[in-house]
Amino acid sequence: MVDSVLRWEYDDPTRGDGGICIWPDMDMKCKRRNLCTVVEKVVRIAKQFFETGSYEGLTELSLRVLDPTSEGQHRTTG
């Protein structure tokens, strides 16, 4: 059974509120802003959670973008 208590949610407001189907058989949808399509970012977020066991800092990590000139280092947007 899936834990239905929401503890942390990826949020990228630049992707908008439009719905996207993530599980067609169950007609499960989410907002585009809550779906990360950058695999390396997903891996970095999962790695931090695995290493710390905490949701703390995930929002800050998710707000960073990969800088192709820095060999995998992050830079903060804004």
Sequence and secondary structure as in RCSB ss.txt:
>XXXX:A:sequence
MVDSVLRWEYDDPTRGDGGICIWPDMDMKCKRRNLCTVVEKVVRIAKQFFETGSYEGLTELSLRVLDPTSEGQHR
TTG
>XXXX:A:secstr
            GGG S EEEEEGGGTEEEEGGG    HHHHHHHHHHHHHH   TTHHHHHTEEE GGGTT EE
E  
